[in-house]
Amino acid sequence: MLSQTKPLVSAIVPAYNAELFIRDTLHSILTQTYSNLEILVVDDGSQDCTARIVEELAAQDSRVKVFRQLNKGVAAARNLAIGQSRGDYIAPIDADDIWYPEKIGKQIQRLEAMPASGCAYTWSVSIDEKGRLLDAGAPWDLEGEVFQPLVLRNFVGNASVPVFRRSAIEEVGGYNEGLRAANAQGCEDWDLCLRVAEKYDFCVVPEYLFAYRCYNESMSCNHEVMGRSYAIVMEEIQRKHPKIPSHLYRWSKSIFYLYLTNKSNIAGDLRSSLRWLLKAIREDAAVLTLPWVARCLVNRIARLAAFQATRNPRVWAQFRNPFPPTPSHLSFDEILQQSETRRSQERLWDKIQVHRWALTTNHRSVCC
């Protein structure tokens, strides 16, 4: 009875060939301590057993609803779920991620206490395909007006982190389905957060309440498409906000290109890794202060030169072997301590980023 006095939260789950992880994802939603939930899963033209698994769970729990569409992309799937939802709050989650039990309850509590906020975010950890901890994300602490800091970097993290007020999403028009049409999927969640941040404050629950799954088959591994997605989103922001200093866009590009450098490296795509790194340096010479950059440049150029010299496909195949993140055998607390120690060991790059973040946030936030 108590749950009926609380705002209804609509968890929206786009799913495409998600049979490996969808059961775990839905279990993490269904076991939230905040029980006044509806779960809307959109099967986006899956060719595996995704729909059957979701239908089995829907038969066991009436809060789960299943919708189907031809494959139209993640933005269209999320928008379909939003259109069918009834909640006062919208909580997106990808079909391979995990919410920890208190995530939704604490975000709703924060939003209810801060009526000017259109979005509440939280902190995240990374896990591998077996659910093993990889790393802990940065503990961002920024609240209130966040638009320019969000242009600089997507501190919210990814699509499964935020909870939005329904009124905020309806005002800005939902997810951008045009990115799929431009073969530029990947930044739909950042784009939506930016459009909400143009009109609303943001708030944070300063706890690790979400797990982002990292594996090579995920959409975020399509680095070229991600690069196009970022370019389209930022070009539109720059068109709408010409008074934002140009250096902020250059800093943003360098940070995102470094992200794609790392993703390409993990996937073993050395050519793309080198190309993204050079683009990052071109936008921001401060990238050269990172200790690993010089080593990376020498390594990539030497390997590519070796391939050009030998033209041996077996050599190239060896160069393209993926380098996935190594699962940690540390406890959760030990991983957090390790991440904190790493952040405390300031390098010149770190000092530059902390200074820029402080400037961009008008010294309201020092975390970076």
Rosetta blueprint (number, residue, H / E / L):
1 M L
2 L H
3 S H
4 Q H
5 T H
6 K L
7 P L
8 L L
9 V E
10 S E
11 A E
12 I E
13 V E
14 P E
15 A E
16 Y L
17 N L
18 A L
19 E L
20 L L
21 F L
22 I H
23 R H
24 D H
25 T H
26 L H
27 H H
28 S H
29 I H
30 L H
31 T L
32 Q L
33 T L
34 Y L
35 S L
36 N L
37 L E
38 E E
39 I E
40 L E
41 V E
42 V E
43 D E
44 D E
45 G L
46 S L
47 Q L
48 D L
49 C L
50 T H
51 A H
52 R H
53 I H
54 V H
55 E H
56 E H
57 L H
58 A H
59 A H
60 Q H
61 D L
62 S L
63 R L
64 V E
65 K E
66 V E
67 F E
68 R E
69 Q E
70 L L
71 N L
72 K L
73 G L
74 V H
75 A H
76 A H
77 A H
78 R H
79 N H
80 L H
81 A H
82 I H
83 G H
84 Q H
85 S L
86 R L
87 G L
88 D L
89 Y E
90 I E
91 A E
92 P E
93 I L
94 D L
95 A L
96 D L
97 D L
98 I E
99 W E
100 Y L
101 P L
102 E L
103 K H
104 I H
105 G H
106 K H
107 Q H
108 I H
109 Q H
110 R H
111 L H
112 E H
113 A H
114 M L
115 P L
116 A L
117 S E
118 G E
119 C E
120 A E
121 Y E
122 T E
123 W E
124 S E
125 V E
126 S E
127 I E
128 D L
129 E L
130 K L
131 G L
132 R L
133 L E
134 L E
135 D E
136 A E
137 G L
138 A L
139 P L
140 W L
141 D L
142 L L
143 E L
144 G E
145 E L
146 V L
147 F H
148 Q H
149 P H
150 L H
151 V H
152 L H
153 R L
154 N L
155 F L
156 V L
157 G L
158 N L
159 A L
160 S L
161 V L
162 P L
163 V E
164 F E
165 R E
166 R H
167 S H
168 A H
169 I H
170 E H
171 E H
172 V H
173 G L
174 G L
175 Y L
176 N L
177 E L
178 G H
179 L H
180 R H
181 A H
182 A L
183 N L
184 A L
185 Q L
186 G L
187 C L
188 E H
189 D H
190 W H
191 D H
192 L H
193 C H
194 L H
195 R H
196 V H
197 A H
198 E L
199 K L
200 Y L
201 D E
202 F E
203 C E
204 V E
205 V E
206 P E
207 E E
208 Y E
209 L E
210 F E
211 A E
212 Y E
213 R E
214 C L
215 Y L
216 N L
217 E L
218 S L
219 M H
220 S H
221 C H
222 N L
223 H H
224 E H
225 V H
226 M H
227 G H
228 R H
229 S H
230 Y H
231 A H
232 I H
233 V H
234 M H
235 E H
236 E H
237 I H
238 Q H
239 R H
240 K H
241 H L
242 P L
243 K L
244 I L
245 P L
246 S H
247 H H
248 L H
249 Y H
250 R H
251 W H
252 S H
253 K H
254 S H
255 I H
256 F H
257 Y H
258 L H
259 Y H
260 L H
261 T H
262 N H
263 K H
264 S H
265 N H
266 I H
267 A L
268 G L
269 D L
270 L H
271 R H
272 S H
273 S H
274 L H
275 R H
276 W H
277 L H
278 L H
279 K H
280 A H
281 I H
282 R H
283 E H
284 D L
285 A H
286 A H
287 V H
288 L H
289 T H
290 L L
291 P H
292 W H
293 V H
294 A H
295 R H
296 C H
297 L H
298 V H
299 N H
300 R H
301 I H
302 A H
303 R H
304 L H
305 A H
306 A H
307 F H
308 Q H
309 A H
310 T H
311 R L
312 N L
313 P H
314 R H
315 V H
316 W H
317 A H
318 Q H
319 F H
320 R L
321 N L
322 P L
323 F L
324 P L
325 P L
326 T L
327 P L
328 S L
329 H L
330 L L
331 S L
332 F H
333 D H
334 E H
335 I H
336 L H
337 Q H
338 Q H
339 S H
340 E H
341 T H
342 R H
343 R H
344 S H
345 Q L
346 E L
347 R L
348 L H
349 W H
350 D H
351 K H
352 I H
353 Q H
354 V H
355 H H
356 R H
357 W H
358 A H
359 L H
360 T H
361 T L
362 N L
363 H L
364 R L
365 S L
366 V L
367 C L
368 C L
